[in-house]
Amino acid sequence: MLKIKSLRPEWVTLLASVYLLLGFNSVLWGHVSTVLQGDSHALLLRLAFGALLLCAFNFVLTLLTFRRTLKPLLALLFIVSAGVAYFMSQYGVLIDIGMLRNTVETNVTEVRDLLSLKLLVYIVLLGVVPTFILFKTPVNFRSLPRELLRKLWVGLASLLILAAVAMLNYQGLASLFRNHHELRLMVVPSNYIGASVSYVREQVGGATQSFRKIGEDAALSPAWSSHPRKSLTVLVVGESARAENFGLLGYSRDTTPQLAQEQGLVAFSNVTSCGTETAVSVPCMFSGMTRKNYDATTAKNQEGLLDMLQRAGLAVYWRDNQSGCKGTCDRVHFEDVSNLKEPGLCADSECHDEILLKDLAARIDDLKEDTVLVLHQMGSHGPDYYKRYPQQFERFTPVCHSNALNQCDRQSIINGYDNTLTYTDHVLASLIDVLRSKQDKVDTAMLYLSDHGESLGEYNLFLHGTPYMVAPDQQKHVPMLAWFSDNYRSSFGVDVDCLKQGRDQPLSQDNLFHSMLGLLQVKTALYNPQLDLFAGCRPKGTTS
């Protein structure tokens, strides 16, 4: 049997640092080569950049690894880094607190869609096999005093080399870091370790904050006294729908054939999201904070739009076919329909979005309160786009039937994604049909707003969740729609022709909070008419 020679711990940490740098950072090195292309000092800068990371890795590992922690810590780093490297190379994702938050707050269905044989191969070859070799390698530790002294020398040497490399290549490295902030989000394992620390700090900070009420003065305006009927305002929160592929917004393919027949529908063309993942965009759009001032901890520990609508006297319901409301509906009526056993709509612990409309007509017939209903779609969530729609909606073929998107023909990915939008078109048109059929009894309206967009291979990016500062427009430009029954327009003073004239004006998810308050005629000091997209299209006296 092959006998493995024993090593001193400083050699183990050095070899581990080299392996971390080379084994899990193919995405980083590919990106560095791209951004340095054409630079006369490209090779020198790559070597200097690598030396910096190697010294930094070795310094940290030297400080943290002792007799009892060396092998378990390195094993954990190898296995987790293997999984992170897979997702980065597969989908082009960058790792920051937002991506980690999105991962932690996802559901079983979304996790299942991301599992693959290739992921297992990554973990086994890059994580398990090196871990096995590591545990088979004897490590020759010194006595604790001598070991601490050696750690001191190795740590100092790492810092000195790091400083020397940085000073000798200061101009080139400073320019590289200054112009490419995304690099720090590509370095495995420091990217996910930093994100984990930030996430834990966020959760601990949130746990220590007291919960805060907002808009305690919220009340229905006097205009409500003139409403002859009860009202139902349906807000549909879409998932991963990008404006670029929406037929109503100029896409070359007709992905919205049914909605295109709705003469009274308003399609807003220039809307941006607050974030690039559900865990940011959904809390943000309901929080009343703008994207610029949004803070996840604050949003988690204070009331939002739905609380204020409920306090004003409206009945508020959230119906979910996805991974929950991310805290925005914690204090209103909540119904999870994602795991119902409905033949033709549900299978394998997942339901198509028409489940959100189940029994809606009957509920409207029994409506006894002015109501706001939020429908949270599964929408176009990837990577398994082909699972998001019934077979009869597969209009564009061929379709990628794998979650390994970078191994599929790009057109087949786009085809699958466009089919999800065609199905969303059907769901929304069906919702409008139901609302229209009840308009003689109830004032009905629908607003639709996607939480974020999606990348389909542009810039070698897939899915969503790219940090906002470097995310492409495909992940930030989202569709928004509005439809009002004739009686709703009259009762709430909405001028649809006026809205159509302003459909191309710049809007964002910042507008939702104030637009809903204004539309529903809720009086509160928090209301900002400048952010109410309906304010200019209502008669005076009908605003909040």
N, C-alpha and C positions, 0 to 999 in steps of 0.2 A: 504493500500500500504506500502511496506517495506521502511522504512526510513533509509537512509544511514548516518551514523554518520560523522560529519565533521572532517577533519584531518588538522593538521599543515603541511605546505609545506615540512618540512624536513622529515616527515613520508611518504609523497607521493613520494618524490625522492628516499627514501630508498626502499620502496616497488617496485617502478619502476625499480630500479637497480637490485633488486632480480629477478624480472620478466624478465628483459633483459638477465640476466645471465642464468636463467634456462629455459626460454620459447623458446629461439631462438638459443641455442648453443648446441643442441644434437650432431651435427657433431664434434664440438670441444671436448666435454666430451668423446665421443667415441674414438677419436684419442688420447686424453690424457691417457685414460685407456689402450689403446694398447701400447703406447710407454713406459708406466710405468709398464707393465706386468712383473712380476718377481722381481720387486724392493721391498725390504723389507720395505721401507718407502713409498710405493705407496699411501696409504690412507692419510697419513700426507701431502704428496706433493700435492695431489688433493685438500685437504682442504686449504692448503696454497695458491695454485694457484687460487682457487676460491675466497679466501679472498682478494687477491691482486686485482683481477678484480672487485669485489664488491666495494671495497674502491675507486678504480679509477673511476668507473661509478658514484658512489655517489658524489665524489668530483667534477667531471665535471658537472653533472646535478645540483648540488647545486649552482655552480657559474652561470649557464646559465638560470636557471628558476626563473622568477619573476611573478608577478601577471598576466600580460598579455601574458607571453610566456610559462608558465608552461604546461598548457593543450595542446595547439597547438603543442608545440615541442614534448611532449611525444606521442601525437597521431601520428605525422609524423614518429617518431622512431618506434612505434609499427607496423604501416602498412608497411613501407618500410622493416623493419627487417623481417616481416612475409614472404614477397616475396623473400628476400635474403636467408632466412632459407630454403625455399622450394627448390630453385635451388641448394643450397649446399647439401641438403640431397638427392635430386633427382639424380643429376649428378656428385656429388663429386667435384664440382668446388671450387677453392679458389679465394678469391676476392682481386685483386690488381689493380693498374692503368691500366695494360694491359687488364684485363677482363672488367673493366669499359669502357675503350676506345672501345673495341670490341662491347660492348652493345650499346653505344651511336651511333656508326657508322654503325649499322646494318640496314637492310631494313624491310619493312612491312611484306614481305613474311617470313623472318626468325623469326620475332617476333611472327607472327601468329602460326608458327610451335611449339612454346614453350608454348603457352597458353593451359590450361587444366582445367578440373573441380577440380582436386586436388589442383591446384594453387589457385583457388577461395576459396576452403575450408580453406586452410592455411591462406589466407588473412582475411577471415571472422572470423574464430575462434581465430587466434592468434593476429590479428590486429584490426578488427572492433569491436568485442565484448569487449575486454579490453578498447578500446577507449570509447565505450558507457558507460561502468561502470565509467571510469575516469571522463567523463563530467557530470555524475550524482552525483559524489561525491563532496560535498561542501568542499572548502579549506579555512581554517581560517588563513588569512594573518595578520601579525602585521603591525604596522606603519613602514614606510620605514627605519628609523634609527634603530629600534629594529630588523627589518628583516635582514638588512645588518650585524648587530652584530651577529645574530644567524647563518647566513651563514658563517661568519668568524669562529665561533666556530666549526660548523659542518665540514667545509672544513679542518680546522686544525686537528680535531679528525680523519678524514678520512686519512689524510696524515700520522699522527702519527701511526695509526694502520697499514697502508700499510708499513711504514718503519720498524715497529717492526716485522711484519710477514716476511718481506724480510730478515732482519738480523738474525732472529731465524732459518730460513730455507735457508740461503744463498747458501750453497754448493749444495743442491739438486736442488733448483730453478735455480741457475746459470748454472748448467749442463743441465737442461731441456731446457732453452732458448738458450743456446749455440749450442746444438746438434739438435734442432728442430726449425729452423727459420720459418717453415711453420705455427707455432702456431699463430703468429700475424695476419696471413691472414685468420684465422678461427674464430676470435673473432668478433661476431656480437654485436653491430653495429660499433665498432671502425674500422673494416676492410673496410667497404664501405665508411665510413666518411673520413678515411685517403686517400682512393683511389680518392674520389671526390675532396678533397683539392688538391691532386697532379695533377689531371686532369685539374682543373680550373687554377692552377698555370702554367701548361704546355700551356694551350690555351692563357692565358694572356701573357706569355712570348713569344709565337709565334706571337701574334698580334703586339708586340712591335718591333720585329725583322724586318729588311729590307730584302726583297727578294734578293737572291744572285744567280748570274749565275755561272756555273762551265763549265769547258771544252770549253772555248770560242775559243780555237785553233782547235777544232774538224773539220777535213776535210777528205774526201775520199783519200786514198793512191793512188799513180800512178798506182797500179796494176789494178785498175778499168778500165783503158783505154783498157785493153786487154779482157774485158768481152764481148763476142759476143751477149749476150741476156740480156733482163731485168731480174731482179731477184725478187722473193718473198720469204721472210723468215718469217715463221709463228711461233710465240712463244705462246704456250698454257700454261696458268697459271691454274693449277689444284686446286681443293678445297678438303681439308680433306682426301686426298688419302695417306694412310700409306704404306710404302714399305713392311711391314710384310705380307700384304695380296695381294701383286701383284704377279700373277702367273709367270711372266717373271723373278722375283727375287727369285724364289725358294719356293713360297707358295705351300702347299700341294694340294690346289684346283686350277684348271685351270681357273682363273678369267680373263686371257688375251689370249683367244684362237686365235683371229684374228691377234693380234700383233705378236704372236709367229710364224706366217707364214711369217713375214717380214724378209728376210735374211739380208737386209742391215741396220736393226734397231740396235741401240746401247742402251742397258739398263744399266745405271750406278747403281751399287748396294749399294754404301756406301755414301749416300748424306744426310746431315742434314740441317734442316731449321734454319732460323734466329730467328723465334719466334714460338709460339704455337697458334697464332691467325692471321687472315687475316690482321687486322689493324696494325700489326707489320711486319709480314713477307713480305707482298707485297711492302710497302714503302722501307723496308730494302733492299730487293734484287735488287731494281731499283736505290737505292741511291748512290751506290759506297762506302758506309761505310761498314765495316765488322760488324758482330754481336757484337763483343767485344766493338767496338767504336760507335755503332749505337745510335743515339739520335733522338727521334721522332720530337722534335721541330725543330732541324736543317734540317731534311729531309723534313719537311713541308714547310720550308722557303728557299729552294734552288732547283735548277734544278736537274734532274736525267738523267738516261740513255736515255730515249726516247727523251728528249730535245737535247741531244748531237747528237743522230742519225739524228734527224731532221735538226739540224744546219749543219751537215756534207753534207746534200743534199739528204737524203733518205726520202721518204714519209712514215709517221708513222700513223697507225690507231689502235684504241683500240675498240674491240667489246665485249660488256659485257652482261653476262647472270646471273649476281649476284648483289652484293651490291655496285658496283662502284669500282674505281681503287685506292681509298684512297689517292688521290692527285697526283699519279704518271703520270696520263695522262691528267692533267688539261690544257696542252698547245699543245695537238695534237688532231687529229680528233677522236671524241668519238661517239660511237653508242650504245645505250641501246636496246637490243633485248629481254629483260626479260619479257616484257609485250606485246609482239606482239600477234595478233589474228590469229595464224596459226593453222588450223585444223590438229589434229593428233599430234601436237607438244606442243601446249599451251592450258592451261585450268586453271581456278581459279587464274588468275593473275600470273601464273608461267609457264615457258617454259622448256622443256627438252633440253639438250645441243646440240642436232642436229640442233637447231635453229641457232647456231653459224656458221653453214656451208651453210645456206640459200644464194642462188645466188652467192656462192663463185666461181664456175666454170665460170660463166658469167663475174664476176669481173676480173678474171685472163685473160680472152680473151680480155678485154678492158684495160689491164694494160699498162700504158704509162710511169711509173716511177719505179725505183728500190724501193721496198716497204718492210716495216716491219709491219706485222699484228699481234697484240696481241689478243688472244681469252681468255676471262676470264670465266671459267666454274662455274656452280653451283655444278658440281661434286658429291661429297659424303657428302654434308653438312647434318648434323643431326639436330634434332633427328628423323625426319620423313624420314628415308632412303627409304621407299617404294614409296615415291613421286618423287624420283630422276630419275626414269627410267620408260620407257613404260612397260606395262604388259608382253609383249613377252620376256623381258629380265629377268623375274623372274625365274631363273634356280635353285636357292637354296631355299628350303622351309622346314618348315613353316617360315613365316616372321612376325616379330613384326609390328603391325599396330597401335601402340600407341606411343605418345611422352613421356610416363611415362616409360622410359627404365628400371628402376630398378624394375618394376613390370612384365617385360617380361622375358621369358626364354632366357638366354644369347645366346644360339645357334640361336634362332630366330632373335636376334639382329645382330649377325654375318652374318647370311644368307642374311638379308636385305642389310647390308653393302657390302657384296661380290657381290650382284647383281648390286649395283651402280658402282663397279669397272668393272664388265662385260660390262655394258653399256658404261662406259668411254673407254674401249677397243674398242668397236664398233665405237664410235665417232672418236677416233684417227685413227683407221684403215680406216674409211671412208674419213677422211681428207687426209691421205696419198694417197688413191686411186685417189682423185681429183688432188692432186699435181702431182702424177705420170702421170696422163692422160694429163697434160699440159706441161710436161718437155721438149717436143720438141720445144715449143715456149718460155717458161720461165724457168729459173733456179729456182728450188723450194727446200725448206727445211723446216723441222719441228723440233722444240725443245719443249719438255714437261717437266714441273717442277711443282710439287705440292707445295702449299704455306705452308702447315703444315700437320701433321698426325692426328690421331684420337684415342681416347681411347674407347674400347668396353667392359668395365667392369673389365679390369685388375686393381687390387688394389682398386676396388670399384669406379673407375673413368669412366666417360662417356664424350663423345664429346671431346672438346679441350679447350685451353685457360688456362691450368694450368701454373702457373709461371715457367719460364724456369729452374730455379735452382732446382726445385723439380719435374718437368714434366718427365714422363716416356718416354722411347725411342719411344714408339708407336706414341707419339705426335711430335717427332722431326726427326725421320728417314723417309725420303720421297723418292718417285720414281722420276727419271729423265730419259728421253728418247731423242734420237736424230735420225733423218732420213734425208738423203740427196739424191736428185736425182743424176743420173750419171753426168749430165751436171753441176750441182751445185758443185759436188766434183771436177770436172775438173777446173771450173772457179775460185773457191775459195781455191783450193789446200788442200782439206780435205782428209786425209787418214783414211778411216773407219776401216780398219784392225788394224791400230795403236790404234785407240780409243777403239776398243774391247779389245785389250791387256791390256789397262789401266782402264778398266771399274770398277775394284774393289778398285781403289785407293780412299783414303778419299777425299771427296769433300763437298761443302756446298753451300748455296745460296750466300755466299760471292763471288763465282766464276762467277756468272751470268753476272755482270756488265762488267768485263774485258773480259770474254769469248765472249760476243756479240760484243764488240769493236774489238777484234782480229779477230773473224770470218768474220765480215763485213768490215774488212780492213779500219777501221777508225783511223786516226792518231791523237793522242792527248797526251799531257804530263801526263795526268791522267792515262793512260793505264799502267797496271802492268802485264807483261808477266808471272810472277810467279803465278798469279791467273787466268790465261787464260787456261782453261782445254784443248783447242784445240792447244795451242802453240807448243807442242812437236810433233804434228801430221800434221804439215803443212811444205812445203818446205820453206827454207830461202828466204826472199824477199816477202813473202805473209803475213807477220805479220804486226801489226800496227807500 
